[in-house]
Amino acid sequence: MLKPLSIAFMAFSLAATATLVSSAAPKDLGPMPDLSGATGWINSPPLNRAALKGKVVLVDFWTYTCINCLRTLPYIKAWDAKYRDAGLVVIGVHTPEFDFEGDTANVRKAIRKYGISYPIALDSNRKIWDAFHNEYWPAHYFIDAKGRIRYQHFGEGSYEESESMIRQLLAEAGMKAGQKHVEMQAQGEQAPAKFDSVLSPETYIGYERAENFAASPRAAHDRVQTYAVPQKLSLNQWGLSGNWRVAGQGATLQQAPGNIVFRFHARDLHLVLGTADGKPVRFKVRLNGAAPGTGHGMDIDADGNGTVQEHRLYQLIRQNGPIEDRTFEIEFLDPRAQAFAFTFG
């Protein structure tokens, strides 16, 4: 994995860097790169610069397990619905981070789940990513009707500023777009993060980018090993318990039961999960050793019960009380569970 991608994901998990870069004025940042590097298209035939001539274009780089991308999606969808008839074309460029995100069937499932109807360019080989010299998820590029990039925004937030840019570029092209900003009340994992309470960074489980691993013995690369978690973890330490195979991008449970424990500080906890053989894997979540109750996320019940059925992001904890250091534990009751990354909100 390229170093800038790792920096981007870590940075977006922290409140202080929820929005990394923005531009105050609509400058000319150069021509829009071509989209010929796409490995496929969903919701549209292939698009290129010639086909987009005379249109205002918003290019959104995203990937379907990125929590920052998912929290941005309601705004992207709303802008598409509001300004499409006025001349805006929204293009989602799906550039995968994990290997399974390059599976077109998985992307189609996510598109159906989130109700995305605008064109999606599949960028499985990162050709479009490289053409834009992009480094972040999500990343938004605003292109005027002459095909010039006039504005860019990386990360969550500044939605009114971005929408004002859409209206300005439409006005420059002689198109009417109205004045009122869209208003969002997103639910589930797409609800806005509580950044002022997030003290835990995005944390990877695969050895390529894992940090703060506290189990013993040390993580063995690409071979089966039995691990144990210490009784006490410091904030942001985590570990595996049971029989796991740790690979570059994630870890796979070989024999049930197996556990992952994380000492975290945030309102929300998400975990990117999947199964190695496509069969459902049952699991149970505990918070400070007890059932999460009203602090459960949308993918488990109050007793902490859930099932992994597909590769995606699972919302496991959403607390509605005081936010403090807590110990999260997930116990997998079936083998072949796969875990990739924690994110917080």
Backbone hydrogen bonds, N-H to C=O, Kabsch-Sander energy under -0.5 kcal/mol:
donor,donor_aa,acceptor,acceptor_aa,energy
5,L,2,L,-0.8
6,S,2,L,-1.3
7,I,3,K,-2.1
8,A,4,P,-2.2
9,F,5,L,-2.1
10,M,6,S,-2.1
11,A,7,I,-2.5
12,F,8,A,-2.1
13,S,9,F,-0.6
13,S,10,M,-1.0
14,L,11,A,-1.7
15,A,198,V,-0.5
17,T,14,L,-1.3
18,A,15,A,-1.4
20,L,154,F,-1.3
21,V,154,F,-0.8
27,K,25,A,-1.9
27,K,150,R,-0.6
29,L,27,K,-0.8
29,L,149,I,-3.8
32,M,147,G,-2.8
38,A,35,L,-1.7
39,T,122,L,-3.4
40,G,122,L,-0.7
42,I,120,I,-2.4
52,L,48,N,-1.3
53,K,50,A,-1.1
54,G,145,A,-1.9
55,K,52,L,-2.2
56,V,87,G,-1.8
57,V,143,I,-2.3
58,L,89,V,-2.4
59,V,57,V,-0.5
59,V,141,Y,-2.7
60,D,58,L,-0.6
60,D,91,I,-2.7
61,F,59,V,-0.6
61,F,139,A,-2.8
62,W,60,D,-0.5
62,W,93,V,-2.3
66,C,63,T,-1.9
67,I,65,T,-0.7
70,L,66,C,-2.3
71,R,67,I,-2.1
72,T,68,N,-0.8
72,T,69,C,-0.5
73,L,69,C,-1.7
75,Y,72,T,-1.3
76,I,72,T,-1.6
77,K,73,L,-2.9
78,A,74,P,-1.9
79,W,75,Y,-2.7
80,D,76,I,-2.1
81,A,77,K,-2.4
82,K,78,A,-2.4
83,Y,79,W,-2.6
84,R,80,D,-1.5
87,G,83,Y,-0.6
87,G,84,R,-1.4
88,L,83,Y,-2.3
89,V,56,V,-2.8
90,V,88,L,-0.5
91,I,58,L,-2.9
92,G,119,P,-2.8
93,V,60,D,-2.8
93,V,91,I,-0.6
94,H,92,G,-0.8
94,H,121,A,-2.5
95,T,62,W,-1.9
95,T,93,V,-1.0
101,E,98,F,-1.3
102,G,99,D,-2.0
103,D,100,F,-1.4
104,T,102,G,-0.6
106,N,103,D,-0.5
107,V,103,D,-1.8
108,R,104,T,-2.7
109,K,105,A,-1.9
110,A,106,N,-1.9
111,I,107,V,-2.5
112,R,108,R,-2.3
113,K,109,K,-2.6
114,Y,110,A,-2.4
115,G,112,R,-0.8
116,I,111,I,-2.1
117,S,115,G,-0.5
120,I,42,I,-2.7
121,A,92,G,-2.7
122,L,40,G,-3.0
122,L,120,I,-0.5
123,D,94,H,-2.5
123,D,121,A,-0.7
126,R,123,D,-1.9
130,D,126,R,-1.9
131,A,127,K,-2.1
132,F,128,I,-2.1
133,H,130,D,-0.9
134,N,129,W,-2.5
139,A,61,F,-1.2
140,H,153,H,-3.2
141,Y,59,V,-2.4
142,F,151,Y,-2.8
143,I,57,V,-3.3
143,I,141,Y,-0.6
144,D,148,R,-2.7
147,G,144,D,-2.1
149,I,30,G,-3.4
150,R,142,F,-3.0
150,R,148,R,-0.5
151,Y,142,F,-1.2
153,H,140,H,-2.5
154,F,21,V,-1.8
155,G,138,P,-2.5
156,E,18,A,-1.5
162,S,158,S,-2.2
163,E,159,Y,-2.7
164,S,160,E,-2.5
165,M,161,E,-1.6
166,I,162,S,-1.8
167,R,163,E,-2.2
168,Q,164,S,-2.3
169,L,165,M,-2.5
170,L,166,I,-2.2
171,A,167,R,-2.5
172,E,168,Q,-2.3
173,A,169,L,-1.2
174,G,171,A,-1.8
175,M,170,L,-2.8
190,Q,187,Q,-1.6
191,A,188,G,-1.5
194,K,345,G,-5.0
195,F,193,A,-0.9
197,S,194,K,-2.2
198,V,195,F,-1.2
199,L,197,S,-0.7
199,L,265,H,-2.9
200,S,265,H,-0.7
203,T,342,F,-1.9
204,Y,209,R,-0.5
205,I,340,F,-2.5
206,G,249,Q,-0.9
206,G,340,F,-0.7
207,Y,247,A,-2.0
208,E,248,G,-1.6
209,R,206,G,-1.3
210,A,206,G,-1.0
211,E,204,Y,-0.5
214,A,238,W,-3.8
215,A,238,W,-0.5
216,S,228,A,-2.5
222,D,220,A,-0.6
222,D,246,V,-3.2
223,R,220,A,-0.6
225,Q,244,W,-2.6
227,Y,242,G,-2.9
228,A,216,S,-2.1
236,N,263,R,-3.3
237,Q,234,S,-2.3
238,W,212,N,-1.9
239,G,261,V,-2.1
241,S,259,N,-2.5
242,G,227,Y,-2.4
243,N,255,Q,-0.6
244,W,225,Q,-2.5
244,W,242,G,-0.8
245,R,252,T,-2.3
246,V,220,A,-0.6
246,V,223,R,-0.8
246,V,244,W,-0.5
247,A,245,R,-0.6
247,A,250,G,-3.3
251,A,339,A,-2.3
252,T,245,R,-2.4
253,L,337,A,-2.7
254,Q,243,N,-3.1
255,Q,243,N,-1.0
258,G,332,F,-1.3
259,N,241,S,-2.8
260,I,330,I,-1.8
261,V,239,G,-2.4
262,F,328,F,-2.6
263,R,237,Q,-2.4
264,F,262,F,-0.7
264,F,326,R,-2.6
269,L,317,I,-2.0
270,H,343,T,-3.0
271,L,314,Y,-2.2
272,V,341,A,-2.7
273,L,271,L,-0.6
273,L,312,R,-2.3
274,G,338,Q,-1.9
276,A,336,R,-2.8
281,V,308,V,-2.2
283,F,306,G,-2.5
284,K,331,E,-2.1
285,V,304,G,-2.3
286,R,329,E,-2.8
287,L,290,A,-3.3
288,N,327,T,-3.1
290,A,287,L,-1.5
293,G,302,A,-2.4
295,G,292,P,-2.4
296,H,293,G,-1.5
297,G,316,L,-2.1
299,D,315,Q,-2.2
300,I,297,G,-1.4
301,D,305,N,-1.6
304,G,301,D,-2.0
306,G,283,F,-2.2
308,V,281,V,-3.1
309,Q,307,T,-0.6
312,R,273,L,-2.1
312,R,310,E,-0.7
314,Y,271,L,-2.1
316,L,269,L,-2.1
316,L,314,Y,-0.8
317,I,269,L,-1.9
318,R,295,G,-2.1
319,Q,267,R,-2.3
324,E,322,P,-0.6
326,R,264,F,-2.6
328,F,262,F,-3.3
328,F,326,R,-0.6
329,E,286,R,-2.2
330,I,260,I,-2.3
331,E,284,K,-3.0
332,F,258,G,-3.2
332,F,330,I,-0.5
333,L,282,R,-2.7
334,D,282,R,-0.7
336,R,253,L,-2.8
338,Q,274,G,-2.9
339,A,251,A,-2.3
340,F,272,V,-2.5
341,A,272,V,-0.6
342,F,203,T,-3.1
343,T,270,H,-1.9
345,G,268,D,-1.3
